[in-house]
Amino acid sequence: MWRVLGPFLIVLSVFSGCSDAEMPGISVFSVHSDLNLGQDGWDADFTGYPASAEDSIAYELKFDYTTLPDNLGGKGLMLSGKNIDGHLFMFIKNKVTGLAPNTEYSLIFEVRAASNATTDEDTDGSPGSDVFLKAGASSTEPQKIIANGNCELNLDKGLTASSAGANMIILGNIAANPATSYNYIQRSNSTYNAPFIARSDSNGELWLIIGTDSAYTGKTTIYIRQVDVIFTVPK
């Protein structure tokens, strides 16, 4: 589906292939993923926990394309896990194709998710304030690797839950208001004017990654409902 927004041509629902609009001085296009309509090619994984099966069971890791809580309706991607040692990272990934090869893009992310996390603190920390929603992109596929007996991410997402890395930035925390039940939250790096820069590979491809990085040592369950990414190429 194509539509025109202002002076820029926007491409929607194009994870299977993207094209851009040549405009004087700038090129802009976007990808739009409405997860109520289907999984749309997104896959998921977890890092920041022991590699041995007997140790990882206690983390209660779960991913599913499923119905959202009753008060919201519709469908989305559910990520859930118990962050026992304070390092759990839960993420989804998808590949964008059809980009210009070896080209730097400026990315603006907007993620709509359902959360029931409060800013209140308990013995495990704050389920809302201590869990951060991160987004990024890389020409390298995001993957789980084994290092020093732990499952770790092969990309730089930041040294701590509250810090950015070379491959990911922070969109905000997952605190919902009110948090008595699941409610939608919307997070974007456009709110603080901080575009993320990523370079496509020689095939014109980039991997998108969205995830929660947690310093809260309790259980987190979040539903990703929609992802929009605007790509800009300065001329």
WOQUIKA-V607242 format. One record per backbone hydrogen bond with DSSP energy under -1.0 kcal/mol. CO is the residue of the C=O (numbers start at 1). NH is the residue of the N-H. If there is no record, write none. Layout:
BEGIN
CO	NH
CO	NH
END
This chain:
BEGIN
1	12
3	10
5	8
8	5
10	3
14	17
25	235
26	23
27	233
29	231
31	229
33	227
34	37
39	42
43	93
45	91
47	89
49	151
52	56
53	57
56	59
57	60
59	82
62	80
64	78
66	76
69	72
69	73
74	68
76	66
77	224
78	64
79	222
80	62
81	220
82	84
88	214
89	47
90	212
91	45
92	210
93	43
94	208
96	206
97	18
103	200
105	198
106	232
107	196
108	230
110	228
111	187
112	225
112	226
113	185
114	223
115	183
117	176
118	128
122	125
124	217
125	122
126	130
128	174
130	215
131	174
132	213
133	171
134	211
135	169
136	209
138	207
143	154
145	152
147	150
149	51
150	147
151	48
152	145
156	167
160	163
168	165
169	135
172	133
183	115
185	113
187	111
189	194
190	193
196	107
198	105
201	102
201	204
204	99
205	201
206	96
207	138
208	94
209	136
210	92
211	134
212	90
213	132
218	83
220	81
222	79
223	114
224	77
225	35
226	112
227	33
228	110
229	31
230	108
231	29
232	106
233	27
END
